[in-house]
Amino acid sequence: MGIRQAFLLSMRSIIQNKMRSFLTMLGMIIGVAAVITLLSLVQSFQKEMMKSFDEVGTNQVIVSVSRNGNKLMQPEEMFEVAEDHPDLFQGVSPTVSTSAQVKYGTETTERTSITGVAETYFDLKSLKLVDGRFLQYTDILNSHHNCVVGSYLVSELFDGENPIGDKIKLNGMSFTVVGVLTEESDSEEGSSDDCIYIPYPVAATMNYSRDVTNYYFVATDQDTVETAKAMLETYFYDYYQDEDAYNITTLTQMLEMINTLMGTMSAMLGGIAGISLLVAGIGIMNIMLVSVTERTREIGIRKSMGARKKDIMRQFVMEAGATSTIGGVVGILLGAEATRLIGKLIDLDAAASMNAVILAFGISVAIGVVFGYLPANKAAKLNPIDALRSE
């Protein structure tokens, strides 16, 4: 019996037992769809993060310092470091993070992100304005209560009207709006448009401290990032004589950490979803064993007519493989659609990953064939005389 004939017999058996075949495939369908959906969503999320990092730029160096006794780096020293090494740095800006309730008239927003920065921050981050200006050196020097707001606050507090010159209150402190940033994230709450920039000395005061412990450096390009980091590590160690007194991180390092984390998450989710494929394989083996028992007489007749052991085995292995293959194909279609719908639901540009499709489909077919082997082997070993006596 050739492969073509064995395939036709397998398909006829599947068609004749539609409900049983469907229930056997169901586990494979769910397993394949789960693997594709989970892996594709993780990979799509990873791509979005990579895209965000590329837009921000990977030539950033983030420095965090701590007070070591009475020694603490001052912002002026950081500016000097950047100015003394123009071959390594585009510039630097102190950053002081806090949050506050924002109030304008009777309108109020809760816990908006506030960042204290220097005037250099604007160019380093490649920010853009639609109205007004960014913070200037005199704002920093004199600790003026001026601020630049994101587009979310314009729509939320000012009903889209130009707020330049208006005063808002941050935790009760009055600030004058001098600039409005260009929209970047659809002006949604909690997005990058929900932000306020103020002079870093003022932000430090809002945190009840005049200490600045975080600095945002930008290297000249990606090729100089590691050199710039090494230079800063040497500089800070010479100053503090203690490696625990500072932490220097590049965006490239953060990206590598995220990729490693995403890879681990993909493996874990894929393994969890893969368990359903294993269960589906056991289901296929169970149904095929039942099928062998039901078709014992048929097997005896075929053997008495000259069917060889390998012919019987080929038929049952092919039937198990066909069942898992059809379930795999349906699972791919279901997984692709589920990925698209879930991605749309969570506002993520998600699509089925080809790697996930190939992996899930390959495993489903392999499981079907492997778990179909035992029933096929049992059928092939049946004694034709005993099989013909079977009712």
C-alpha positions in Angstrom: 0.0 0.0 0.0 1.4 3.3 -1.1 1.5 6.6 0.8 -1.3 8.0 -1.3 -3.6 5.1 -0.6 -2.7 5.3 3.1 -3.5 9.0 3.2 -6.9 8.5 1.5 -7.8 5.8 4.0 -6.8 8.1 6.8 -8.9 10.9 5.5 -11.9 8.6 5.0 -11.6 7.5 8.6 -11.5 11.1 9.8 -14.5 12.1 7.7 -16.5 9.1 8.8 -16.0 10.0 12.5 -16.5 13.8 12.3 -17.4 14.5 15.9 -14.7 12.2 17.3 -12.1 13.7 15.0 -13.1 17.2 15.8 -12.9 16.6 19.6 -9.5 14.9 19.0 -8.3 18.0 17.0 -9.7 20.5 19.5 -6.9 20.1 22.0 -4.3 20.6 19.2 -6.2 23.6 17.9 -6.3 25.3 21.3 -2.6 24.4 22.0 -1.3 25.7 18.7 -3.5 28.9 18.9 -2.3 29.5 22.5 1.4 29.1 21.6 1.1 31.4 18.5 -1.0 34.0 20.4 1.2 34.2 23.5 4.6 34.2 21.6 3.4 36.6 19.0 2.1 39.1 21.5 5.3 39.0 23.5 7.4 39.5 20.3 5.1 42.3 19.1 5.5 44.0 22.4 9.3 43.6 22.2 9.3 45.1 18.7 7.3 48.1 20.0 9.8 48.6 22.8 12.7 48.3 20.4 11.1 50.9 18.2 10.6 53.3 21.2 14.3 52.8 22.1 15.4 53.5 18.5 13.3 56.7 18.5 14.7 57.9 21.8 18.2 56.9 20.8 20.6 54.4 22.3 23.4 56.9 23.0 22.1 57.9 26.4 24.0 57.5 29.6 22.0 57.7 32.9 23.9 58.5 36.0 22.6 58.1 39.6 24.8 59.3 42.5 24.4 59.2 46.3 25.6 61.2 49.1 28.9 59.7 50.5 29.4 61.4 53.8 29.5 65.1 53.0 30.5 64.6 49.4 27.9 65.0 46.7 28.5 65.8 43.1 27.1 69.3 42.1 25.4 70.0 38.7 28.1 72.5 37.8 30.7 69.7 38.0 28.6 67.6 35.6 28.3 70.4 33.1 32.1 70.8 33.3 32.6 67.1 32.6 30.5 67.3 29.4 32.2 70.6 28.3 35.7 69.2 28.9 34.9 66.1 26.7 33.1 67.3 23.6 34.4 64.3 21.7 32.4 62.0 24.0 29.3 64.1 25.1 26.7 66.2 23.3 25.7 67.5 26.7 24.2 66.8 30.1 21.2 67.8 32.1 20.3 67.2 35.8 17.0 65.5 36.2 14.8 65.6 39.3 11.6 63.5 39.1 8.5 64.1 41.1 4.7 64.3 40.7 2.0 66.7 41.7 -1.7 67.5 41.5 -2.1 70.1 38.8 -4.8 72.8 39.2 -6.0 75.5 36.8 -9.1 77.4 38.0 -11.7 74.7 38.8 -10.0 72.0 36.7 -7.7 69.5 38.4 -5.6 66.5 37.3 -4.2 63.9 39.7 -0.5 63.0 40.0 1.0 64.4 36.8 4.6 63.5 36.1 6.9 66.5 36.7 10.6 66.5 35.7 13.1 69.2 36.8 15.6 69.8 34.0 18.2 72.2 32.7 17.8 74.2 29.5 20.0 71.7 27.7 17.4 69.0 28.1 15.4 70.3 25.2 18.1 69.6 22.6 19.3 66.4 24.2 15.9 64.9 24.1 15.0 66.4 20.7 11.8 67.8 22.1 9.5 70.0 20.0 7.2 72.9 20.8 3.9 74.0 19.3 3.7 77.2 21.3 6.0 79.3 23.5 9.5 78.5 24.5 11.4 75.9 26.6 13.1 76.7 29.9 16.1 79.0 29.6 19.3 79.5 31.5 17.9 82.4 33.5 14.9 80.2 34.6 17.4 77.7 36.0 19.8 80.3 37.5 17.0 82.2 39.3 14.7 79.3 40.0 11.8 80.9 38.2 8.5 79.2 38.6 8.0 78.7 34.9 7.0 75.5 33.3 6.5 73.7 29.9 3.5 71.4 29.7 2.5 68.4 27.5 -0.5 68.4 25.2 -2.6 66.2 27.5 -2.7 69.0 30.1 -3.7 71.6 27.4 -6.7 69.5 26.4 -7.6 68.5 30.0 -7.1 71.8 31.8 -7.4 74.5 29.1 -9.9 72.8 26.7 -7.4 73.0 23.9 -6.9 76.8 24.2 -3.4 78.3 24.2 -2.2 78.4 27.8 0.9 80.5 27.3 1.1 83.1 30.1 -1.6 81.3 32.3 -0.8 80.2 35.8 -1.2 76.7 37.1 -0.7 75.3 40.6 1.5 72.3 41.3 0.8 71.0 44.8 -0.3 74.6 45.7 2.8 76.3 44.1 2.1 78.7 41.3 3.8 78.3 38.0 3.6 80.3 34.7 3.2 78.2 31.5 5.8 79.4 29.0 5.7 76.5 26.5 3.6 73.7 25.1 5.2 70.5 23.8 4.2 68.8 20.5 1.8 65.9 20.9 3.6 62.5 20.9 1.1 59.9 22.3 -2.4 61.0 21.4 -2.6 63.2 24.5 -3.6 60.3 26.7 -3.5 60.3 30.5 -0.3 58.8 31.8 1.4 59.0 28.4 4.5 61.1 27.5 2.1 63.9 26.8 1.0 64.0 30.4 4.1 65.8 31.7 5.5 69.1 33.0 9.0 70.4 32.8 10.3 72.8 35.4 13.7 74.1 36.5 15.6 71.4 38.3 16.4 73.6 41.4 12.7 74.2 41.9 11.9 70.5 41.4 14.5 69.6 44.1 12.8 72.1 46.4 9.4 70.4 45.8 11.1 67.2 46.9 12.2 69.0 50.1 15.8 68.7 49.1 18.3 70.7 47.2 20.3 67.7 46.2 20.4 66.5 42.6 21.3 62.9 42.3 20.4 62.0 38.7 22.0 63.2 35.4 21.1 62.6 31.8 24.1 62.4 29.5 24.0 62.0 25.8 27.0 60.6 24.0 28.1 62.0 20.6 26.9 58.8 18.9 26.4 55.0 19.5 30.1 54.3 18.9 31.2 56.4 21.8 28.7 55.3 24.4 30.9 52.7 26.0 33.9 55.0 26.0 31.8 57.7 27.6 30.5 55.3 30.2 34.1 54.2 31.0 35.2 57.8 31.4 32.4 58.6 33.8 33.1 55.5 35.8 36.7 56.5 36.2 35.7 60.1 37.1 33.2 59.0 39.8 35.4 56.4 41.3 38.2 59.0 41.6 35.7 61.3 43.3 34.0 58.9 45.7 36.5 56.0 46.0 33.5 53.8 46.4 31.8 51.9 43.5 28.5 51.7 45.5 28.2 55.5 45.6 27.1 55.8 42.0 25.4 53.8 39.2 25.9 54.4 35.5 23.6 52.8 33.0 23.5 53.0 29.2 20.3 52.6 27.2 22.1 49.8 25.4 22.5 47.9 28.7 18.8 48.5 29.5 17.9 47.2 26.0 19.9 44.0 26.5 18.3 43.4 29.9 14.8 43.9 28.4 15.6 41.5 25.5 16.9 38.9 28.0 13.7 39.3 30.1 11.5 39.1 27.1 13.3 36.0 25.9 12.8 34.3 29.3 9.1 35.4 29.3 8.6 34.0 25.8 10.2 30.6 26.8 8.0 30.5 29.9 4.8 31.3 28.1 5.6 29.0 25.2 6.3 26.2 27.7 3.0 26.8 29.5 1.1 26.8 26.2 3.1 23.9 25.0 1.7 21.7 27.8 -1.7 21.9 26.1 0.0 20.5 22.9 1.3 17.6 25.0 -2.2 17.0 26.5 -3.6 17.1 22.9 -1.0 14.5 21.8 -2.1 12.2 24.7 -5.7 12.7 23.5 -4.7 11.7 20.0 -3.0 8.5 21.3 -6.0 7.7 23.4 -8.5 8.1 20.5 -6.2 6.1 18.1 -6.0 3.2 20.6 -9.8 3.2 20.8 -9.9 3.3 17.0 -7.6 0.3 16.8 -9.8 -1.7 19.1 -12.9 -0.8 17.1 -11.3 -1.7 13.8 -9.6 -4.9 14.9 -11.7 -7.0 12.4 -11.0 -4.6 9.6 -7.2 -4.9 10.4 -7.6 -8.7 10.3 -9.3 -8.7 6.9 -6.6 -6.4 5.4 -3.8 -8.5 6.8 -5.4 -11.7 5.5 -5.6 -10.0 2.1 -1.8 -9.4 2.1 -1.4 -6.1 3.9 2.0 -6.0 5.6 2.9 -4.8 9.0 4.4 -1.6 7.7 1.2 -0.9 5.6 -1.0 -1.1 8.8 1.4 1.0 10.7 1.7 3.6 7.9 -2.1 4.0 7.8 -2.5 4.6 11.5 0.5 6.9 11.9 -0.7 8.9 8.9 -4.2 9.1 10.4 -2.7 10.5 13.6 -0.5 12.9 11.7 -3.4 14.1 9.5 -5.5 14.7 12.6 -2.8 16.8 14.2 -1.9 18.6 11.0 -5.5 19.7 10.4 -5.8 20.7 14.0 -2.5 22.6 13.6 -3.7 24.5 10.5 -7.0 25.5 12.2 -5.0 26.5 15.3 -2.7 28.7 13.2 -5.7 30.6 11.7 -7.3 30.9 15.2 -4.0 32.0 16.8 -3.4 34.6 14.1 -6.8 36.1 14.5 -6.7 36.0 18.3 -3.3 37.8 18.1 -4.7 40.5 15.9 -7.9 41.0 18.0 -6.0 41.1 21.4 -3.4 43.4 20.0 -6.1 45.8 18.8 -7.8 45.5 22.2 -4.6 46.5 24.1 -3.6 49.1 21.4 -0.6 47.0 20.2 0.3 46.6 16.5 0.4 42.8 16.8 0.6 40.1 14.1 1.2 36.4 14.2 5.0 35.7 14.3 6.3 33.4 11.6 8.7 31.8 14.1 5.8 31.1 16.5 3.7 29.6 13.6 6.5 27.3 12.4 7.3 26.3 16.0 3.7 25.5 17.0 2.9 23.8 13.7 6.1 21.7 13.7 5.5 20.6 17.3 1.8 19.7 16.7 2.7 17.5 13.7 5.6 15.9 15.5 3.4 15.2 18.6 0.7 13.7 16.4 3.1 11.3 14.6 4.9 10.4 17.9 1.8 9.7 19.9 0.2 8.0 16.9 3.1 5.5 16.7 2.0 3.4 19.8 -1.5 2.7 18.5 -0.1 2.1 15.0 2.4 -0.4 16.4 -0.3 -2.2 18.3 -2.5 -2.4 15.2 0.4 -3.7 13.1 1.2 -6.4 15.6 -2.3 -7.9 15.6 -2.5 -11.5 14.7 -4.8 -11.7 11.6 -6.6 -14.9 12.9 -7.3 -13.3 16.3 -8.3 -10.1 14.6 -10.8 -11.9 12.3 -12.3 -13.7 15.3 -12.9 -10.3 17.0 -16.5 -8.9 17.1 
